[in-house]
Amino acid sequence: MFNNDIIDSFKTIDTPFYYYDLNILSETLEKLIIEANSKIFKVHYAIKANTNSKLLYLIRNHGIGIDAVSGNEVKKAIEEGFDNKDIVFAGVGKTDKEIEYSINSKISCFNCESIQEIQVINDISKKSLVTSNIALRLNPNIESKTHKNITTGTKKNKFGIDINDVDDILILLKSLDNINLVGIHFHLGSQITNFKVFDKLCKIANTTNKKIFDYGILLNHINVGGGLPIDYNNPEKNYIPNFSEYFNVYKKNIILLKNQKIYVELGRSLVGQCGNLISRVLFTKKSYDKNYVILDAGMTELIRPALYNSYHKISNLTSIESTFKKYDVVGPLCESSDIFLKNIKLPFSKRNDIFRIYSCGAYGKTMSLNYNLRNTIKSYYSDII
Ligand SMILES: *Cc1c(COP(=O)(O)O)cnc(C)c1O
């Protein structure tokens, strides 16, 4: 709950804006470090969830690495002081420039998503007279039972290498002198609430790890990706994700050979609950049988509801009314999908009330758009408000 001082200061700031509670982030990271025993696990933060420098500073201070999915994300991580040895680079389509930049920056590993990509990394590495570490991002064809637009590990998805091609790749690797296979990588999707999916992943990872070992290559790590969900329905009660259950699944089920490590790449679960979108009511109106609250934030500031039909809890921070009404809470943009929530019960709301949209720390600001020539949204923090 925000106290009255915070709400009073919100009233003085131009809306919309993001508000980050750095105490929540710190608490989350502390819990993560306790649960992710560093003898077995190495954590990388999926920087695409949020590239905010203040958040990155705290993340880096907890000894966490970076999972990047573009050259600019690799660059950002380096600029923010992350050690190149703690950066891995994934992504289904890397440009030659991005590959060259990452090789020159001596990042720890490329997570490769096609045979052609491995060959290109080999060629560029040869020119630079280096050997590059790669992991194979494998598509295990597992249904992750999350929203279809954030499912990534089935045979219908563009991501990864068909797991049936591993044998061919092992043979190919013999002829690639500038490639060093150091890991296998899986990422089944995001916001995966059914942990049985991770059990399945472990079985496939174990079989593949063993197969590669029998072939004569001892991998350095098994990367199991991200996917740990956050509680969008009860963000205040459950603001720390279930790290212990998540890490236990892997501790119990992944069979490590010699000194292998398990890499995890967490995005949403680290930063999701520390971020809020704060917005002002521009207008209210009744049209036919619906009551609308029209906010000054829309899908350009938070696209997840429009893109994935996702739920974000919303509250009116300033209403002192005791009567309630059902509203559609919408944004100002010229798009019918610019809706945050339909038919929700809120205290009677009026022009200039301040609204809080919860759990916006991940895939909020980083997915914001310039559509309708909207202004770039600002961020404020709990330590300076
Ligand atoms: C997006 C992404 C992640 C992070 O997923 P979360 O569900 O946000 O934890 C991890 N790995 C890869 C390769 C990704 O693309």
The ligand as a Gaussian input file, in Angstrom:
#p B3LYP/6-31G(d) Opt

LIG

0 1
 C       12.406000     -13.271000     -22.333000
 C       13.392000     -14.322000     -22.081000
 C       13.646000     -14.725000     -20.780000
 C       12.940000     -14.167000     -19.567000
 O       11.681000     -14.672000     -19.379000
 P       10.821000     -14.293000     -18.064000
 O        9.625000     -15.126000     -18.220000
 O       10.548000     -12.842000     -18.110000
 O       11.605000     -14.681000     -16.878000
 C       14.623000     -15.680000     -20.590000
 N       15.306000     -16.211000     -21.628000
 C       15.084000     -15.831000     -22.905000
 C       15.883000     -16.424000     -23.991000
 C       14.111000     -14.891000     -23.170000
 O       13.881000     -14.539000     -24.436000

